[in-house]
Amino acid sequence: MISKLFGRGKFFRNVALQVRFNSSEAVEFRPLHSSLISRAELYVNELRELEDLLSQGGSFDLEKQKNFAKLSTIVDSYSKYREEVNQYKELQEILELDPSLREEAEADIAALLPDLNKTGDSLLNKLLPPHPFADKPSILELRPGVGGSEAMIFTQDLLNMYINYANYHKWKWNLISKTENASGSGVLEAILNIDEPGSYDKLKFEAGVHRVQRVPATESKGRTHTSTAAVIVLPKMGEESESDAYERTFKPDEIRIDVMRASGKGGQHVNTTDSAVRLTHYPSGIVISMQEERSQHRNKAKAFAILRARLAEKERLEKEEKERNARKDQVSTTDRSDKIRTYNYPQNRITDHRCGFTLYDIEGVMKGERLDDVIDAMDAFSSEQKAKQLLQDMSA
Amino acid sequence: MPRISPRILKSVANIDRRLPYLLFECSGNISDAKQELSWIKNELQDANLINRACWLRYNRVPLQYILKTQPFGPLDLLVRPGVLIPRWETEEWCMDLIAKLPEKARQGQFKVLDLCSGSGCIALAIAHTRTEYIVKSVDLSPKAIALLKDNVRKVGLQNTNVQCIQADILRHSEHIYSKDKFNLITCNPPYIPSNNFVKECTTSVKLYEPRLALVADLEFYDNLLQYWIPRTESFVYEVGDMKQCQHVINGLSHNTSWKTGIKYDSNDKPRCVYGYLANPESTIDYVKIFDSFST
């Protein structure tokens, strides 16, 4: 738990980077909103109570442990922030009172400010509500969009990119299913399972339509084509045995499982290798076919894992939609936008359309080594949006 | 063998020249053949072995014998010529049954006997998921017993309460584990009547799987009624058709303490006949187990 929280710190640094990049020359002190400060004070009090309970030898279960770890990181970063703000104020005073030390004080302030803003951003991020599936492993579904066989080839390229990305981070992955097109050059559908807790948090912004602009291998006249591929990112929910708030068990009348319907008597009379399973979930209309495994039982288990993931994701989207409607204002969103990213091969350029981030290194990204740059930019953009939202909600 | 037009054979040969060999056992379904090829490629690395496997498939050798393994529930079992390959129907009811079996039996409190074990799929799946159960198994065939012992090692259950013996249950039922009474008896007996064997079985089964594990009619169900009912509190027997179900149910109809039922498989065929004591000596709630098993 604690390491996970520290892991989050990595992208907060990038948040700071991004912010500094935006306001490049004149670094100014941006104090946090007073309501945020009071919220942080609340956490300090809560932590103190928890500590009191601890010192009195109260019971310390897993839930409390998680809460404790969460609170202490917030409070740590808050006290660091407070310390730096005090330092800043002292320096300001010196600046006003003692003209002889002016130069030194200015130099100190210039050195302190980036740190201070960084601490402020990091504190802000910790105060934001975490994503409900932030610590889940992920399942990626890839399908070609418009563009015929070039789109299928691009889907294969994207699949390779995510596999490379997982390899680069030394994450365990496996292909749940993959259907190749007739010529074997591209994929019609692929489902990639990345078994790293927290990988959903990293990859959640990959969901959407990816656009490619290049001269396809199939093109004989050298024209540039534009094709697309769709990526769906799902949180991988735990196995049936684990119990969690999002776990669900299905009623028999909600689910229909179809297997190969053979004529004849079945059983010992035939020995089929056909283990395909089709799972239908009536309330949501989701249909999942699975035939990758030699055992029907395992195909079924895989299909159920995907169904659970899709339902959890669907539920989350619906919830977000509801919250958005409740606010009744148009917030720029980081999900569900149709075209999220362009891969322009002739220009060696990758542009993320949501945050406007551009990187000139297609090869590095497709190798999975520099995909993090794009993801971090998107992450920074998203937390900035969220922070704005939080401030708006609090001032409203 | 279905006729497959040369045009189709040629077109799949363009994808992979080994595919046409697989197409016949897949009754002309191209995507099934591709799937089979990818399994073969996954399990066998060497190109010569893959080619040989495809040639064997063309000669209708079961894929499981070629790859030497078959997944069964959570287990990967060895399979060998001379022993029946576990079917998906068996896997289905067996996993359904296991899910219903009580999880917290005290050490050695729940005794299972698996008759006609073959590869040991049912016995080992139970022993694997319910580690505190005592599981015993019987098979007539020495080949099956040898394979079963290998499978016990393969799935890492050699130090647990799994026993197997070779015996003919049609002749010596009363001498098998004669001191034990069981909570559950499972069995996947041969159930294809000999006069239907040629007509109803697919060529691959007839050519390569052991007749010993396939051909019988009501012998094993009679054996259940005569010898095993007094020694168990519940049973699950796989069946081939409705007649065999009725035979068992009729045989127990005069006995009011036994409740019986039929379980259908996903293909809507009657697949199991089961029975249990409504008021057993032990404290196990069989009504709860089998109520949800039948649906």
Interface residues (C-beta under 8 A of the other chain):
Chain A: A182 S183 G184 P252 I257 D258 V259 M260 R261 A262 G264 K265 G266 G267 Q268 H269 V270 N271 T272 T273 D274 S275 Q291 E292 E293 R294 S295 Q296 H297 R298
Chain B: I15 E25 C26 N29 S31 D32 Q35 E36 W39 P62 L63 Q64 Q70 P71 F72 G73 L84 I85 R87 W88 E89 T90 E91 E92 M95 P190 Y191 I192 E200 C201 T202 S204 V205 E209 A213 L214 E238 V239 G240 D241 D265 S266 N267 K269 R271 T295
